[in-house]
């Protein structure tokens, strides 16, 4: 995953502003006084970072969901038993500018489809017959050539992509069947699902892939009782997301990473929170890599198997990020949860520090998650 060249470098902006302040004050301040003010201002900055680590407001628009369906359609492999035989046909039956909740009921079967829901088609619910029974799968990778003659990229490799708000999926598996890449291979990112819209919920779903399985791209998202499987950065992106009661399963051959969160500014309120989850699998797994300069990930009340590497976290090869990331644990258990060997810039959170991350209020769930 390439770094965004347009990222906001809050720390650099702060240092530049500080330098200008000291320069313009040189005539009236002694060196020692300037140095003391530098230290004080630096402490103010560190306090700012600390305050931003807890979320007590929202930059997102107020969410007003719709739950009462105005239309229900059924997908079945047998055309005599349903309205459509493919998920794409069912989606095509919905108005492009959809104003109300549409429920698509999907019967058991493996649906070999690559699907993208446009941004205007809000309020869509997909209900499978059980994650073990209803499977939507494809096998694209980032280096595969698309219809425009260019590689798809990570963004375009998704089996299932959602660009519309208020999406709900229940009891379905989203799978990218591309084989695990050999060590050192490039362009083999293979996304099972990409969610690029606000206010989406996934209940009892499975996301199966190898590298970059779940692209938690942007928006507020809720994952409950889901199974997410991969090897490297298999939950990644810049979403503001709560994962509750999920099973995170690594299939790493050597080293892998569970998360790669891409928060790029201290002003962003994004981050991943995992509450009452379980981490199992193979390989040596980092809990997270700092894809973004201000990457933010918290694990609370989570069982961690022995596959977690003692250091726990990786700075993406940039030591400056150790000053700005927010990586924390709170009351986790299991042989991989031992905090003694963690990197010095990770945190064992207090109850007060953990509270903003462990309830639905983290994603403003009281506004849009009722009745799901």
C-alpha positions in Angstrom: 0.0 0.0 0.0 1.6 3.3 -1.1 1.7 6.3 1.1 -0.6 9.2 0.1 1.7 12.1 -1.2 -0.9 14.7 -0.1 -1.0 13.6 3.5 -1.4 16.3 6.3 1.7 16.5 8.3 0.4 18.1 11.5 3.7 17.7 13.4 5.7 19.4 10.7 3.2 22.2 10.5 3.5 22.7 14.3 7.3 22.8 14.2 7.3 25.3 11.3 4.8 27.6 13.2 6.9 27.3 16.3 10.1 28.3 14.4 8.4 31.4 13.0 7.2 32.3 16.5 10.6 32.1 18.0 12.2 34.0 15.0 9.8 37.0 15.3 10.3 37.1 19.1 14.1 37.1 19.0 14.5 40.8 19.5 12.6 40.9 22.8 13.4 37.6 24.3 16.7 36.2 25.7 18.0 32.9 24.5 17.1 31.2 27.8 13.6 32.6 27.8 13.1 31.5 24.2 14.3 28.0 25.1 11.9 27.8 28.1 9.0 28.9 25.9 10.1 26.3 23.4 9.9 23.6 26.1 6.5 24.9 27.3 5.1 25.1 23.8 6.4 21.6 23.1 4.6 20.4 26.2 1.4 22.1 25.0 1.7 20.2 21.8 2.2 16.9 23.6 -0.9 17.7 25.7 -2.8 18.4 22.5 -1.8 14.9 21.2 -3.0 13.4 24.4 -6.3 15.2 24.3 -6.9 14.1 20.7 -6.4 10.5 21.7 -9.9 10.5 23.2 -12.9 11.2 21.1 -15.6 13.4 22.6 -17.2 15.0 19.5 -18.0 14.1 15.9 -17.0 15.7 12.7 -19.4 13.5 10.8 -22.9 14.6 9.8 -25.8 13.5 12.0 -26.9 10.0 10.8 -30.6 9.2 10.3 -31.0 5.6 9.3 -34.1 4.0 7.8 -35.0 0.4 8.8 -38.6 -0.2 7.6 -38.2 -1.9 4.2 -40.1 -0.5 1.3 -39.1 -3.4 -1.0 -37.8 -7.0 -0.5 -36.4 -9.1 -3.2 -35.1 -12.7 -3.2 -32.0 -14.1 -4.9 -32.0 -17.8 -5.6 -29.9 -20.1 -7.9 -33.2 -21.5 -9.2 -35.1 -18.8 -11.1 -38.4 -20.4 -10.1 -37.7 -19.9 -6.4 -36.6 -16.3 -6.4 -36.9 -12.9 -8.1 -33.3 -13.0 -9.5 -30.5 -15.5 -9.9 -27.6 -13.1 -9.1 -26.9 -10.5 -6.5 -26.0 -8.0 -9.3 -29.4 -8.5 -10.9 -31.1 -7.7 -7.6 -29.1 -4.6 -7.2 -29.9 -3.5 -10.7 -33.6 -3.5 -9.8 -33.1 -0.8 -7.2 -33.4 2.9 -8.2 -30.0 4.5 -8.7 -31.1 7.3 -6.3 -32.6 5.0 -3.7 -34.7 6.8 -1.0 -35.7 3.8 1.3 -34.6 0.5 2.8 -34.4 -2.3 0.3 -33.8 -5.9 1.6 -32.1 -8.4 -0.7 -32.5 -11.9 0.7 -29.9 -14.3 -0.7 -30.4 -18.1 -0.7 -27.6 -20.6 0.0 -24.9 -20.9 -2.7 -21.6 -19.5 -4.0 -22.2 -16.4 -6.1 -19.2 -15.8 -8.4 -19.6 -12.0 -8.8 -17.6 -8.8 -8.5 -20.0 -6.1 -7.2 -19.8 -2.4 -6.6 -22.7 -0.5 -5.0 -22.7 3.2 -6.3 -22.7 6.0 -3.8 -26.3 7.1 -4.5 -27.8 3.7 -3.8 -28.2 4.0 0.0 -30.3 1.9 2.4 -29.4 -1.5 1.0 -29.5 -4.6 3.2 -28.1 -8.0 2.1 -29.3 -10.9 4.2 -27.7 -14.3 3.5 -28.7 -17.7 4.8 -25.7 -18.0 7.0 -22.0 -17.1 6.4 -21.2 -20.8 5.8 -24.0 -21.0 3.2 -24.1 -17.7 1.3 -20.8 -16.8 -0.3 -19.9 -14.0 -2.7 -16.5 -14.5 -4.2 -14.1 -13.3 -6.9 -10.3 -13.5 -7.3 -8.9 -10.1 -8.5 -5.5 -8.8 -7.3 -4.1 -5.3 -7.4 -1.8 -6.1 -10.3 -4.5 -7.5 -12.5 -5.2 -5.4 -15.6 -8.6 -3.8 -15.7 -10.9 -2.8 -18.6 -9.0 0.5 -19.0 -5.7 -1.3 -19.6 -4.3 -0.4 -16.2 -3.7 -2.4 -13.0 -6.8 -2.5 -10.8 -4.8 -1.4 -7.7 -5.8 -2.3 -4.2 -8.9 -0.2 -4.3 -10.2 -1.9 -7.4 -9.3 -5.4 -6.4 -12.3 -5.8 -4.1 -14.8 -8.6 -4.6 -17.5 -6.5 -3.1 -17.3 -2.7 -2.8 -19.8 -0.4 -1.1 -19.8 3.4 -1.8 -23.3 4.2 -0.5 -24.3 5.0 3.1 -26.5 3.0 5.5 -25.5 -0.3 4.0 -26.2 -3.5 6.1 -25.0 -7.0 5.5 -25.9 -10.1 7.6 -25.0 -13.7 7.5 -22.8 -13.6 4.4 -19.2 -14.4 3.4 -17.3 -12.0 1.3 -14.3 -13.8 -0.2 -11.3 -13.0 -2.4 -10.1 -16.3 -3.7 -6.7 -15.1 -5.0 -4.0 -17.4 -3.6 -1.7 -16.2 -0.8 1.3 -14.4 -2.5 4.9 -15.7 -2.2 7.2 -13.7 0.2 8.2 -10.4 -1.3 5.7 -10.4 -4.1 4.2 -7.0 -5.1 0.8 -6.1 -6.5 -0.9 -9.1 -4.8 -3.2 -7.2 -2.6 -6.6 -9.0 -2.9 -9.5 -7.3 -1.1 -12.6 -9.3 -0.2 -14.6 -6.2 0.8 -14.1 -2.5 0.5 -16.4 -0.1 2.5 -16.0 3.5 1.3 -19.1 5.0 2.8 -20.4 6.2 6.1 -22.7 4.3 8.5 -22.4 0.7 7.5 -23.0 -2.4 9.6 -21.9 -6.0 9.2 -23.5 -8.7 11.4 -22.4 -12.3 11.5 -20.4 -12.0 8.3 -17.1 -13.5 7.2 -14.3 -11.8 5.2 -11.9 -14.2 3.8 -8.7 -13.4 1.9 -4.9 -13.4 2.2 -3.3 -10.0 1.8 -5.4 -6.9 2.6 -8.7 -8.7 3.1 -10.9 -6.0 4.6 -10.4 -2.4 3.2 -12.0 -0.4 6.0 -11.6 2.7 3.8 -13.6 5.6 5.2 -16.7 6.3 7.3 -18.2 5.0 10.5 -18.6 1.2 10.5 -19.8 -1.5 12.9 -18.7 -5.1 12.8 -20.4 -7.5 15.2 -19.7 -11.3 15.5 -17.7 -11.3 12.3 -14.8 -13.5 11.2 -12.0 -11.8 9.4 -9.1 -13.8 7.9 -5.9 -12.8 6.2 -2.1 -12.5 6.6 -0.7 -9.0 6.0 -2.6 -5.8 6.9 -5.8 -7.8 6.6 -7.8 -5.0 8.2 -6.7 -1.6 6.8 -7.8 1.9 5.9 -8.9 5.1 7.5 -12.4 4.2 8.8 -13.8 5.0 12.2 -14.8 1.5 13.1 -15.9 -0.6 16.1 -15.3 -4.4 15.9 -17.3 -6.2 18.6 -17.1 -9.9 19.4 -15.1 -10.6 16.2 -12.7 -13.5 15.4 -9.5 -12.2 13.8 -7.7 -15.2 12.2 -4.2 -14.9 10.8 -2.9 -17.1 8.0 0.6 -15.7 7.9 3.4 -18.0 6.8 6.1 -15.9 8.5 5.4 -12.4 9.7 2.1 -10.7 9.3 0.1 -7.8 10.5 -3.5 -7.6 11.7 -4.2 -3.9 11.1 -2.8 -1.0 9.1 -4.8 2.1 10.1 -4.2 5.2 8.0 -5.1 8.2 10.2 -3.0 11.0 8.8 -3.7 14.0 11.0 -4.3 14.6 14.7 -7.5 16.4 13.6 -9.0 13.2 12.1 -11.2 11.3 14.5 -10.7 7.9 12.8 -9.4 4.7 14.2 -10.1 1.0 14.8 -11.4 -0.3 18.1 -11.6 -4.1 18.9 -13.7 -5.0 21.9 -14.3 -8.6 23.2 -12.6 -10.0 20.1 -10.4 -13.1 19.6 -7.0 -13.2 17.7 -5.8 -16.7 16.6 -4.0 -18.2 13.7 -0.4 -18.9 12.4 2.8 -17.0 11.9 4.2 -14.1 13.9 1.6 -11.3 14.0 1.9 -7.6 14.7 -1.3 -6.1 16.1 -0.8 -3.2 13.8 1.5 -1.3 11.5 1.4 2.5 11.4 0.3 3.1 7.8 -0.8 6.6 8.8 1.4 9.1 10.7 -1.3 9.3 13.4 -2.5 5.7 13.2 -4.9 4.8 16.0 -5.9 1.2 17.1 -7.1 0.0 20.4 -7.7 -3.6 21.6 -9.9 -4.0 24.7 -11.0 -7.2 26.5 -9.5 -9.2 23.6 -8.0 -12.7 23.8 -4.7 -12.9 22.0 -3.1 -16.2 21.1 0.7 -16.7 21.3 1.1 -15.7 17.6 1.3 -12.0 18.6 4.9 -10.9 18.4 6.1 -9.5 21.8 6.8 -6.0 20.5 3.2 -5.9 19.3 3.4 -3.0 16.9 5.5 -1.7 14.0 6.3 1.9 13.0 6.2 1.3 9.2 10.0 2.0 9.2 9.5 5.6 10.3 10.6 6.4 13.9 8.9 9.8 13.8 5.6 8.0 13.9 6.4 6.6 17.3 5.7 10.2 18.6 2.2 10.5 17.0 0.5 7.1 16.8 -2.0 5.9 19.4 -1.7 2.1 19.9 -3.3 0.7 23.1 -4.5 -2.3 25.0 -7.0 -2.5 27.8 -7.5 -5.7 29.9 -6.6 -8.1 27.1 -5.9 -11.8 27.9 -4.1 -14.8 26.5 -0.5 -15.6 25.9 -0.1 -12.9 23.2 -1.5 -10.1 25.4 1.5 -9.8 27.7 2.4 -6.2 27.8 6.0 -6.5 29.2 7.7 -6.8 25.8 5.7 -4.2 23.9 7.3 -1.2 22.2 7.8 1.8 24.4 5.4 3.9 22.4 2.4 1.6 22.8 0.1 2.1 25.7 -1.5 0.0 28.4 -4.6 2.1 28.8 -6.3 3.1 32.0 -10.1 2.7 32.3 -10.5 6.4 31.7 -8.4 6.3 28.5 -10.2 3.2 27.2 -13.7 4.4 27.8 -14.1 6.5 24.6 -13.2 3.4 22.5 -15.3 0.6 23.9 -18.9 1.6 23.4 -21.1 2.4 20.4 -20.6 6.1 21.1 -17.1 5.7 19.5 -19.0 5.6 16.1 -22.0 7.6 17.1 -24.0 4.3 17.1 -26.9 5.8 19.1 -27.7 7.8 16.0 -27.8 5.0 13.3 -27.5 1.5 14.8 -30.8 1.2 16.7 -33.0 -1.8 15.5 -30.2 -3.5 13.6 
